[in-house]
């Protein structure tokens, strides 16, 4: 209860030269071990990569800020299947099924055409 009472007055000053309350200048008031209030700068939260077809999150790929992807290994940035870090599993399945059905339709046309010639 003593901490909550002392934390009511959370006036801290910025530690950097940027003095406006913007998205890139977020701070959090933190009590130091010495008992004084200081501010910690909070980094922006990363967003998940989105599927190019449906726009949903791609599962299995971490949500990071763009610059952090440069230091990550390839295994963490993609998913091991066709269209790995670009399309979600549902959209890949749709593409495969669509391609299969198109091929089947071509085969059916050829069979029907050959049957027409025989008659």
Secondary structure by P-SEA (a helix, b strand, c coil): caaaaaaccbbbbbccccccccccbbbbbbbccccbbbbbbbcbbbbccccccccccccccccccaaaaaacccccccccccccccccaaaaaaaaaaaaaaaaaaaaaaaaaaaaaac
